[in-house]
Amino acid sequence: MRVLMFGWEFPPHISGGLGTASYGLTKGMSTLEDLEVIFVVPKTWGDEDQSRVRLIGANKIPVAFKQVHYKGFRRPIEQIEISSKIVPYTDPEEFWTRINSETSGYKLIVQTNNEGTVDFSGRYDTSLMDEIYKYSVVASVIAEENEFDIIHAHDWLAYPAGIAAMEVSGKPLVIHVHATDFDRSGGNVNPDVYRIEKLGMDAASKIITVSNLTRDIVINKYNINPDKVETVYNAVEPVKMSQDVVVNKGFDEKVVTFLGRITMQKGPEYFIEAAYKVLQVMPDVRFVMAGSGDMMERMMRRAAALKITDRFHFTGFLKGKDVFTMLNMSDVYIMPSVSEPFGISPLEAMQSNVPVIISKQSGVSEILTHAVKTDFWDIDAMADAIYGILNYPALSKMFIKNGKEEVVRLKWDNSARHVRDIYYRVIWQNKN
């Protein structure tokens, strides 16, 4: 079976959990002999690992002078010229703070470069909504020129590409919901994003969600038949810290780490308030907020107002080896997300022998046993959990030992087999 898969980023060029999850799933699929994946992203850079998957950059596909049939147009587009500024997926909260929702009626006939291909520059820009649809035009060309059995589109930015490929090929579409705009916006949903998400869900033969939390949102907020929606949990890539990584704190204090986007969805303010409570009774602790986002400056101001900046560190965005270096320096990892569809980073922390505290409002809480779970708003419970783990070594060792054993069982191979089963069912249903 050949799968045409559309995503938005591919390692090492990732900026969030979406790229990590997509890559992990495709690596798991590569172990299955009856599956072959063609993975499409807007832009390839040339340094991606293609040993497990055939990777196609939309920026490498000639589209000039091709007749592209696209829903909503009365006649084929004879010449497509595209000047693009599409970028790897970061987070819509940051994007929507920069521009207003003003896009409707997308123009798809623009300019190509001299080679007849689409330029994808790698910047997050005000033309994002147009770029999503331009990506879908290139997707229709890719669908015409490749043989495949099923289409798989990851997250809302790739749904129009999946729909375009489906319309050209007649093959069934599966979409993978890694998050919804209800998660990202805190309920203040952007109508354009919601419309794209809803179009993808309606067009798909099957919808994969990363947790039952997300499944419930898809069913109730988008009015989707429950029979159409199935949960496939994420996993974690086995990581071995290289021998040349030397972790030197430079101080003796305990370290408590928040690692993620500093946005409303991730609950950074609750981390700071809990930190303040801990420092009232245990002043020899350092707190690290590793990440970037639209709330970063506000969080810095709040830490300053609480007069805890001498105990607080803002590292900026971390990726790759730096993530695991930070985790190896940590004594507690905390994810106080307000709405987290899944959450891979706690698994990475457990893998790195770090006890974790997660919000009950996260998808990963559905599958983890050896993690402390609190409501995101309950800063007292959060502070108590931090204090307990830091002050009772036996408790910390218990979470480390059992957590490590638990996370080892969460393999991408298992997620891949589940997705493969969904493919076979969808193909069979579409034949009957």
C-alpha positions in Angstrom: 0.0 0.0 0.0 1.3 3.4 -0.9 0.4 6.5 1.2 0.6 10.1 -0.1 1.1 12.0 3.1 1.0 15.8 3.5 2.6 17.6 6.4 4.0 21.0 7.2 7.5 20.3 8.5 10.1 17.5 8.7 13.2 17.1 11.0 15.6 18.7 11.5 13.5 21.7 10.5 10.7 21.6 13.1 9.3 24.1 15.4 6.9 22.0 17.5 5.3 18.7 18.3 3.6 18.4 14.9 6.9 17.7 13.1 8.1 15.4 15.8 4.9 13.3 15.7 4.7 13.2 11.9 8.3 12.0 11.7 7.9 9.4 14.5 4.8 8.0 12.8 6.5 7.7 9.4 9.5 6.0 11.0 7.2 3.6 12.6 5.5 3.0 9.2 8.9 2.3 7.6 9.1 -0.9 9.7 5.9 -2.3 8.1 6.8 -4.1 4.9 3.4 -3.5 3.3 3.5 0.3 3.6 5.3 2.9 1.5 5.1 6.5 2.4 5.5 9.5 0.1 5.8 12.5 2.5 5.2 16.0 1.1 6.2 19.2 2.8 6.1 22.8 1.4 9.9 23.1 1.4 12.8 20.7 1.6 16.2 21.9 2.6 18.4 19.0 1.5 19.6 17.8 4.9 16.5 15.8 5.9 16.8 12.1 6.8 15.2 10.3 3.8 16.4 6.8 4.7 13.0 5.8 5.9 10.7 7.8 3.7 10.5 9.3 0.2 10.4 13.1 0.9 9.0 15.6 -1.7 9.3 19.3 -1.4 6.4 21.2 -3.0 9.1 23.9 -3.8 10.7 21.3 -6.2 7.6 20.5 -8.2 7.3 22.2 -11.6 3.8 23.5 -12.0 4.0 26.1 -14.8 1.9 25.3 -17.9 0.1 22.4 -16.2 -3.7 22.2 -16.3 -4.7 22.0 -12.7 -8.4 21.3 -12.0 -9.4 22.6 -8.6 -12.8 22.7 -7.0 -14.5 26.1 -7.3 -13.0 27.0 -10.7 -15.1 26.7 -13.8 -12.1 25.9 -16.0 -8.6 24.6 -15.6 -5.9 27.0 -14.5 -3.6 27.1 -17.5 -0.5 28.7 -15.9 0.1 28.8 -12.2 2.8 31.2 -10.9 3.3 31.3 -7.2 5.5 33.5 -5.1 5.4 31.9 -1.7 6.4 32.7 1.9 5.2 29.5 3.5 7.1 28.2 6.5 7.3 25.3 8.9 4.4 25.1 11.4 4.9 27.2 14.5 1.8 28.2 16.3 -1.3 30.0 15.1 -1.5 32.1 18.3 1.7 34.0 17.2 0.5 34.3 13.6 -2.9 35.8 14.6 -1.3 38.3 16.9 0.5 39.8 13.8 -2.3 40.0 11.4 -6.1 40.3 11.2 -8.3 37.6 9.8 -9.0 39.3 6.4 -8.6 36.5 3.9 -11.5 35.2 1.9 -11.7 34.4 -1.8 -8.2 33.2 -2.5 -6.3 34.1 -5.7 -4.5 31.1 -6.9 -3.0 32.4 -10.2 0.3 34.1 -9.4 3.9 33.7 -10.5 6.4 30.9 -10.5 10.2 31.3 -10.6 12.3 30.9 -13.7 12.4 27.1 -13.2 8.6 26.9 -13.2 8.5 25.8 -9.5 7.1 27.4 -6.4 9.4 29.3 -4.1 9.0 28.6 -0.4 11.1 30.9 1.6 10.7 29.8 5.3 9.2 32.9 6.9 6.0 33.2 8.8 4.2 35.9 6.9 0.9 37.7 6.5 0.2 35.7 3.4 -0.1 32.4 5.3 -3.8 31.7 4.4 -3.1 32.2 0.7 0.0 30.0 1.0 -2.0 27.1 2.4 -4.1 27.1 -0.7 -1.2 27.5 -3.0 0.3 24.4 -1.4 -2.9 22.6 -2.3 -2.5 23.6 -5.9 0.9 22.0 -6.0 -0.6 19.0 -4.1 -3.0 18.4 -7.0 0.0 18.2 -9.4 1.8 15.8 -7.1 -1.4 13.7 -6.9 -1.6 13.6 -10.7 2.0 12.5 -11.2 2.2 9.7 -8.5 0.5 6.4 -7.9 -0.9 5.8 -4.4 -3.8 4.2 -2.6 -4.7 6.6 0.2 -4.0 10.2 1.3 -3.1 11.3 4.8 -3.0 15.0 5.8 -1.5 16.2 9.1 -3.2 19.1 10.8 -5.2 22.1 9.4 -2.4 23.6 7.3 -2.3 20.5 5.2 -6.0 19.7 5.0 -6.6 21.7 1.7 -3.6 19.9 0.1 -5.2 16.6 1.1 -8.6 17.7 -0.3 -7.0 18.8 -3.6 -5.2 15.5 -4.0 -8.4 13.6 -3.2 -10.4 15.6 -5.8 -7.8 14.9 -8.5 -7.2 11.3 -7.8 -10.5 10.0 -6.3 -8.5 8.3 -3.6 -9.8 8.3 0.0 -8.6 11.0 2.5 -7.6 10.4 6.1 -6.8 13.5 8.2 -4.8 13.6 11.4 -5.9 16.1 14.0 -2.9 17.0 16.2 -4.8 20.0 17.6 -7.8 22.2 16.9 -8.2 25.9 17.0 -10.2 25.4 20.2 -7.0 24.2 21.8 -4.8 27.0 20.3 -7.2 29.9 20.8 -8.7 29.1 24.2 -12.1 29.2 22.7 -11.7 32.4 20.7 -11.8 30.5 17.4 -10.6 32.1 14.2 -13.4 31.6 11.6 -11.0 31.0 8.7 -9.1 28.3 10.6 -12.3 26.7 11.8 -13.6 26.6 8.3 -10.5 24.9 7.0 -10.6 22.4 9.8 -14.3 21.7 9.2 -13.8 21.3 5.4 -11.0 18.7 6.1 -13.2 16.8 8.6 -16.2 16.7 6.3 -14.1 15.6 3.3 -12.2 12.9 5.1 -13.3 9.3 5.1 -11.7 8.9 8.5 -10.4 11.3 11.2 -7.5 10.3 13.4 -7.1 12.2 16.7 -4.2 12.1 19.1 -6.3 11.7 22.2 -9.9 11.1 23.3 -9.8 14.7 24.6 -9.3 15.9 21.0 -11.8 13.3 19.7 -14.5 14.8 21.9 -13.7 18.3 20.6 -13.9 17.1 17.0 -17.3 15.4 17.6 -18.9 18.1 19.7 -17.4 21.3 18.3 -17.4 20.3 14.6 -20.5 18.2 14.6 -18.8 15.0 13.3 -20.2 11.5 13.4 -18.4 9.7 16.3 -18.0 6.6 14.1 -15.8 8.6 11.8 -13.3 9.6 14.5 -10.7 7.3 16.0 -7.9 7.9 18.5 -4.3 6.9 17.8 -2.0 7.9 20.6 1.4 9.4 19.9 4.6 7.8 21.1 8.2 8.9 21.7 11.3 8.3 19.7 14.0 6.3 21.7 16.8 8.7 22.4 20.3 7.9 23.6 22.2 10.9 24.8 25.5 11.0 23.1 28.6 10.4 25.2 30.0 13.9 24.4 27.1 15.7 26.1 28.5 17.1 29.4 25.8 18.4 31.7 27.3 21.0 34.1 24.8 23.0 36.0 27.3 25.3 37.6 25.2 25.4 40.8 23.8 23.0 43.4 20.2 24.0 43.4 17.3 21.9 42.2 15.9 22.7 38.7 12.2 22.7 37.7 11.6 23.0 34.0 8.8 24.2 31.7 9.5 23.2 28.1 7.2 24.4 25.3 5.7 27.3 23.5 5.0 30.3 25.8 1.5 30.7 24.7 -1.9 30.7 26.4 -2.5 27.0 25.5 0.5 25.9 27.4 -0.4 27.6 30.7 2.9 29.4 31.4 1.4 31.8 33.9 0.3 28.9 36.2 3.9 27.7 36.2 5.2 31.1 37.3 2.5 31.3 40.1 3.3 27.8 41.3 7.1 28.7 41.2 6.4 31.7 43.4 4.6 29.5 46.0 7.4 27.0 46.1 10.1 29.7 46.5 8.3 31.0 49.6 9.2 27.8 51.5 12.1 26.5 49.4 14.3 29.4 48.1 17.1 27.2 46.8 15.3 26.1 43.6 15.8 27.4 40.1 12.9 27.5 37.6 13.5 27.4 33.8 11.0 28.4 31.1 12.5 27.0 27.9 10.6 28.1 24.8 9.4 31.2 23.0 6.0 32.6 22.2 3.7 35.6 22.2 3.4 35.5 26.1 7.1 35.5 26.8 7.5 39.2 27.5 4.4 39.1 29.7 5.8 36.2 31.7 9.1 38.0 32.2 7.2 41.0 33.6 5.2 38.7 35.9 8.3 37.1 37.2 9.8 40.5 37.8 6.7 41.7 39.6 6.9 38.7 41.9 10.6 39.4 42.5 11.7 35.9 41.6 13.8 36.8 38.5 17.0 35.8 40.4 15.5 32.2 40.6 14.0 32.2 37.1 15.7 31.6 33.7 14.2 32.1 30.2 16.3 30.2 27.7 14.4 30.8 24.5 13.4 28.1 22.0 15.4 24.8 22.4 15.5 21.9 19.9 17.5 18.7 19.2 20.3 17.9 21.6 19.7 21.1 23.6 16.3 19.8 24.7 17.8 16.6 26.3 20.7 18.6 27.8 18.1 20.8 29.5 16.1 17.8 30.7 19.2 16.1 32.1 19.8 19.2 34.2 16.2 19.1 35.5 14.8 17.5 38.7 11.2 18.0 37.8 9.4 18.6 34.5 6.1 20.3 34.4 3.4 20.8 31.7 0.6 22.9 33.0 -1.3 23.1 29.6 -4.8 24.6 29.6 -5.7 22.4 26.6 -3.1 19.9 25.3 -4.3 17.5 22.5 -1.5 15.1 23.5 1.9 16.4 24.7 5.1 14.5 23.7 7.5 16.5 25.8 6.5 14.7 29.1 7.4 11.4 27.5 10.8 12.8 26.5 11.3 14.0 30.1 10.4 10.5 31.5 12.8 9.0 29.0 15.5 11.3 30.5 14.8 10.1 34.0 12.9 13.2 35.1 9.7 13.0 37.2 6.8 14.8 35.5 3.8 16.9 36.5 1.1 17.2 33.9 -2.3 18.9 33.7 -5.4 16.7 33.7 -6.4 18.8 30.6 -3.8 17.0 28.4 -4.3 14.0 26.1 -1.1 12.3 27.4 -2.7 12.1 30.9 -5.1 9.5 29.4 -2.2 7.0 29.0 0.3 7.9 31.7 0.1 6.3 35.2 3.4 7.3 36.7 3.0 11.1 36.5 1.5 13.6 38.9 -1.7 15.0 37.4 -3.2 18.3 38.5 -5.8 20.7 37.1 -4.0 23.4 35.1 -5.5 26.2 37.3 -4.6 24.5 40.7 -1.4 26.2 41.5 -1.5 25.0 45.1 -1.6 21.3 44.0 1.1 22.0 41.4 3.3 23.7 44.0 2.7 20.8 46.5 3.7 18.3 43.8 6.9 20.2 43.0 7.8 20.5 46.7 7.1 16.8 47.4 9.2 15.5 44.5 12.1 17.8 45.4 12.1 17.0 49.1 11.4 13.3 49.1 14.1 11.3 47.2 12.2 8.0 47.5 9.2 9.6 45.7 11.4 11.0 43.0 13.1 7.7 42.4 9.8 5.9 42.2 8.5 8.2 39.5 11.8 8.0 37.6 12.0 4.2 37.7 8.3 3.5 36.9 8.0 6.3 34.5 11.0 5.1 32.4 9.5 1.6 32.3 6.1 3.0 31.2 7.4 5.2 28.4 9.6 2.5 26.9 6.3 0.7 26.0 5.0 3.7 24.0 6.4 2.9 20.6 5.8 4.5 17.3 5.7 1.1 15.7 2.4 0.4 17.6 0.9 3.7 16.5 1.9 2.9 12.9 0.2 -0.5 13.0 -3.0 1.2 14.3 -2.9 3.7 11.5 -2.2 1.0 8.9 -5.3 -0.9 10.1 -7.3 2.3 9.6 -6.0 2.6 6.1 -7.1 -0.9 5.2 -10.5 -0.3 6.6 -11.0 3.0 4.8 -9.8 1.5 1.4 -12.2 -1.5 1.9 -15.1 0.8 2.8 -14.5 3.0 -0.3 -14.5 0.0 -2.6 -17.9 -1.2 -1.3 
